[in-house]
Amino acid sequence: MRPLTILFAPESAYGPTNNCVGIGDVLRRRGHRVVFAAEASWKGRLTPFGFEEELIDLAPPPERPQEAGQFWKDFIRDTAPEFRKPTIEQLGTWVRPVWEELVSGARYCEPRLKDIVDRVRPDVIVEDNVVCFPALTTAGVPFVRIVSCNPLEMKGEHVPPPFSGYPAADRTGWADFRAEYDRTHRDVWSAFNTWVVEQGARPLPELEFIHEGDLNLYVCPEIADYTEARPLGPTWHRLDSSVRETDEEFSLPEQLAEPPGGTGDSALIYFSLGSLGSADVDLMRRVIAALARTPHRYIVSKGPLHDRIELPPTMWGAEFLPQTRILPLVDLVITHGGNNTTTECFHSASP
């Protein structure tokens, strides 16, 4: 095999980017050239892994440099009160604004992405995102879509609608939720679809904001998959887990070591709401206060607003943690249910 040039375009959040880092690291070690079209706040964070960086802006650049993925951290922080509403009420006031921001970013960076594709001349383009960037699908090379965010992105009549949180075994409310999604999103989708076609790409599927690829990979453990409820076509392939090996080593902090003569009743627990969920500081504080009343020890992923989150003596944490190294060490994981964290728990057999 000749070495290939593979262009990755992940969403500017830690979950999709870390997933692409893991896959890209395997490809790099096999001798391929790996290039990341990354949002500008990731500058300098991907080259240490041996990747090339091509930076893009999704909006006019800020006056001062931002932390990686800062836009979405700020967005979650400012809209956190929306999460207190029933999910069907969030469709117009939270889910739609998210799509509008994503669509705006795709429109803004299209010229820059076209320039990157022309210069890098990739053999394969890989996108781990939820919105279409026409430059990635009109380059005349195989396009690979990765779904690492939510296995319900692959919709089906017999699975709950995405964003609903509704149970799979009870269809109450499914039809109403889908109708409300249509009502609140059709005009946004229609305008975006028109623009996508104007850029030379094929039309988007009905009410979908991204195309299928020539190859489609999705991250979901087989035991938790919806295989029978929503069969997929031959271009779709499941990755039971996609766990990067690029995290640094981790040693348990001394303060969390079980005290000599302990009864063994103090479990070691990892708590994470992800890089976006942890931006909801009030929620973080409430959960931490509840956990502090237990006899257990905790490793806490504090997230982007770490300086506003204080931990009691039974807890230790930091803004960033090497999660894949920590999970095999703990007795239990408490998580927001993000797809990467969930599949990593399955991978490491962490309850």
Sequence and secondary structure as in RCSB ss.txt:
>XXXX:A:sequence
MRPLTILFAPESAYGPTNNCVGIGDVLRRRGHRVVFAAEASWKGRLTPFGFEEELIDLAPPPERPQEAGQFWKDF
IRDTAPEFRKPTIEQLGTWVRPVWEELVSGARYCEPRLKDIVDRVRPDVIVEDNVVCFPALTTAGVPFVRIVSCN
PLEMKGEHVPPPFSGYPAADRTGWADFRAEYDRTHRDVWSAFNTWVVEQGARPLPELEFIHEGDLNLYVCPEIAD
YTEARPLGPTWHRLDSSVRETDEEFSLPEQLAEPPGGTGDSALIYFSLGSLGSADVDLMRRVIAALARTPHRYIV
SKGPLHDRIELPPTMWGAEFLPQTRILPLVDLVITHGGNNTTTECFHSASP
>XXXX:A:secstr
    EEEEEE SSHHHHHHHHHHHHHHHHTT EEEEEEEGGGTTSSGGGT EEEEE SSS  SS   TTHHHHHH
HHHHGGGGGS HHHHIIIIIHHHHHHHHHHHHHHHHHHHHHHHHH  SEEEEESSS  HHHHSSSS EEEEE S 
GGGS  TTS  TTS   TT  TTHHHHHHHHHHHHHHHHHHHHHHHHHTT     TT SS   SEEEEE  GGG 
 TTTS   TTEEEES    S S      GGGS  TT  S   EEEEE HHHHTT HHHHHHHHHHHTTSS EEEE
E  TTGGG    TTEEEESS  HHHHGGG SEEEE   HHHHHHHHHHT  
